[in-house]
Amino acid sequence: MTTVLRVNMDEIDDELLRDWKARYGSSMVELRILDENENGDTLTEAEFWAIIDSFDWAKEEEEDIMKPALHQLSALPIAKIQQFQDILSHKLWQLDGQIYAATLIAQDGFLSVDDFLYVRCAAVADGRSTFEEVLQLPEKMPIEYSFESLLYLATDAYAQKTGEPMTYLPKYNFETYQNRSGWKKA
């Protein structure tokens, strides 16, 4: 199992390191230094939603629908592409829960983890108002749609910008059942 720990550099001291050694023993450690404000640029919620709003819904294929967003995102600094992925991961993680899956389970009689993830992508891809409506009214989850390609928007933008694959892990694990608080037994 992978554990992700986020801590500010000024909070790391000998006591914290001893605690980590006691807890994680001989585990492999990957250290990333994240400058959240690289070049003074932080992707805002408004910028995130503006990129989503640039989707061309007149097109039919998901990749074609996302082309304006891909162009827009790939023009941004790498830090903002990664921040886009972080914001997206948080939105998908927020929608990962029993109450959001209930309508899909009622329709299908079971829950496909992939289908549920792609439906959550559709709730985000449809824009801020749909996302916020679903957060407030889980029964409004757009289960008749999916939008898997949204998962690859940031990685495609990164690859287009750099010519290299993106190896960045977002802040939140958005896979189904990862928001443990959303799946607590009643």
Secondary structure as the mmCIF struct_conf table of DSSP 4:
data_model
#
loop_
_struct_conf.conf_type_id
_struct_conf.id
_struct_conf.beg_label_comp_id
_struct_conf.beg_label_asym_id
_struct_conf.beg_label_seq_id
_struct_conf.end_label_comp_id
_struct_conf.end_label_asym_id
_struct_conf.end_label_seq_id
HELX_RH_3T_P HELX_RH_3T_P1 MET A 9 GLU A 11
HELX_RH_AL_P HELX_RH_AL_P1 ASP A 14 TYR A 24
TURN_TY1_P TURN_TY1_P1 GLY A 25 SER A 26
TURN_TY1_P TURN_TY1_P2 GLU A 36 ASN A 37
HELX_RH_3T_P HELX_RH_3T_P2 GLU A 38 GLY A 40
HELX_RH_AL_P HELX_RH_AL_P2 GLU A 45 ASP A 53
TURN_TY1_P TURN_TY1_P3 SER A 54 SER A 54
TURN_TY1_P TURN_TY1_P4 TRP A 57 ALA A 58
BEND BEND1 LYS A 59 GLU A 61
HELX_RH_AL_P HELX_RH_AL_P3 GLU A 62 SER A 74
TURN_TY1_P TURN_TY1_P5 ALA A 75 ALA A 75
BEND BEND2 LEU A 76 LEU A 76
HELX_RH_AL_P HELX_RH_AL_P4 ILE A 78 GLN A 94
TURN_TY1_P TURN_TY1_P6 LEU A 95 LEU A 95
BEND BEND3 GLY A 97 GLY A 97
HELX_RH_AL_P HELX_RH_AL_P5 GLN A 98 ASP A 108
BEND BEND4 GLY A 109 PHE A 110
HELX_RH_AL_P HELX_RH_AL_P6 VAL A 113 ALA A 125
TURN_TY1_P TURN_TY1_P7 ASP A 126 ASP A 126
HELX_RH_AL_P HELX_RH_AL_P7 ARG A 128 GLN A 136
HELX_RH_3T_P HELX_RH_3T_P3 PRO A 138 LYS A 140
TURN_TY1_P TURN_TY1_P8 ILE A 143 GLU A 144
HELX_RH_3T_P HELX_RH_3T_P4 GLU A 148 TYR A 152
HELX_RH_AL_P HELX_RH_AL_P8 LEU A 153 THR A 162
BEND BEND5 GLY A 163 GLU A 164
HELX_LH_PP_P HELX_LH_PP_P1 TYR A 168 PRO A 170
BEND BEND6 LYS A 171 TYR A 172
BEND BEND7 GLU A 175 GLU A 175
TURN_TY1_P TURN_TY1_P9 THR A 176 TYR A 177
HELX_RH_3T_P HELX_RH_3T_P5 ARG A 180 TRP A 183
#
